[in-house]
Amino acid sequence: MNRVASPSLTEKISGMFLVDKPSGLTSHDVVARVRKELGFTRVGHGGTLDPMATGVLPVFVGKSTRLSELIHGYDKTYRFDVLFGIRTDTGDAEGRPISFKEFDRLDSVRLESLLSEFTGVRFQKPPMYSAVKKNGTPLYRLARKGIEVERESRRIEIHSLELTGYPAEGKIASFRMRCSKGTFVRTIAEEIGEAMGLGGHVVSLRREEFGRFRIQDAVSLPDLISGETENGFHSYLWSPAEILESLPEIRILDVHLPDIHRGALLLAFQIYRTSGLFNLSEIVRISDRKGKCIAVGKASVSSSELDRLPKGLPVARIDKLVDGL
């Protein structure tokens, strides 16, 4: 049985849990469970999943909650099943059927051939049943009242979309899609159904990848909460350095650590070493000599300029503190 950790013990912990979200819970529900069961006061998530959806959900704790916006733009990969012949008002199985189309079986050849029409850059209008806000109000709250409002189409990109399975007899087909941020799978499913002349809606949805974070590396919510490992939930905690591993790094001399705070300028003479290339205004991670990530910042110069930069000039401005010093 996992015991709730004291807030005094968790307030200095910073990192991310990569949770395999179960169906039936909202992303906010998962955050609430982590806060209540593990004793964290600061918890947030990256990349909302619908209640019926499962899969990769980054859950941030402590100062690392500030990192959610940095990973928001990562590409995502989904597997989903579409039931053809029935449209619902939400675009998924949780909605109310609004149209029916009788047919014998799917034309898999036609279905596979039209998928190429969906790849590339597209403009997609957010569905009414979504967490996107209109004048500060989530669209789904308006939809539940029967109110439909104008929504601005957003630029998205479908990198790949493939048919992964379909029954010899039946009306359900399975797909795998890699796409940019802001893509609504339900809308893509509806558009595929419309292109087939049948209509359709999502009956299962699983997020397999979130940038470099994979479902194979995720922990189930029950396992995370139970903490039945030698180190409890610490066994599943990703450090800020692991979260931001792909970013170029600037390590600073330990004597200058007390000078690091939000808004501070990182000067050339404070640098211990750098790794990775960066350009002006790009995001970099700021670490101590041993590689513990303590902050993220925005570069004031490019990495190619460092060797000839006067020691008193700024290299980066600290944007967010993500771990304790």
Secondary structure, 3 states (H helix, E strand, C coil): CCCCCCHHHHCCCCEEEEEEECCCCCHHHHHHHHHHHHCCCCEEECCCCCCCCEEEEEEEEHHHHHHHHHHCCCCEEEEEEEEECEEECCCECCCCEEEECCCCCCCHHHHHHHHHHHCEEEEECCCCCCCCEECCEEHHHHHHCCCCCCCCCEEEEEEEEEEEECCCCCCEEEEEEEECCCCCHHHHHHHHHHHCCCCEEEEEEEEEEECCEEHHHCEEHHHHHHCCCCCHHHHHEECHHHHCCCCCEEEECHHHHHHCCCCCEEEHHHEEEEECCCCCCCEEEEECCCCCEEEEEEECCCHHHHHHCCCCCEEEEEEEECCCC
